[in-house]
Amino acid sequence: MDWIRWISMTMSERILIMVKNKVVLKERDAWSDLANFIGEMVAKYAESMDLDNLPDPDFYLRRERIRQLYTELYKEKNITKFRNTKFSIERKVAA
């Protein structure tokens, strides 16, 4: 399946394809029954759960990364370093 077709699908269509393409495990472990149960429940109720209207996770991840960068920038040790860099740039412009 090509990437463009995958992007254009709705979330419920993607889940149905993922469930149809089951992976056959040679060894079953303690979690495989639970994983199969959860997968079957998601496939069964995907339409009623309205998965297409879930918020975009990329927006949340981008916002959290920006928050992390601001936290790093405004740590006490970086504030002085940032201020010195800012002043040296202003001095070069004024000269």
PEZI-V272212 format. One record per pair of residues at least 12 apart in sequence whose ideal C-beta (glycine too) atoms are under 6 Angstrom apart, sorted by the first residue. I is the first residue (numbers start at 1). GAP is how many residues later the second one is. Records with the same first field share a line. If there is no record, write none. Layout:
I=GAP, GAP
This chain:
10=42
11=40, 41
12=34, 35, 39
15=31
19=20, 24
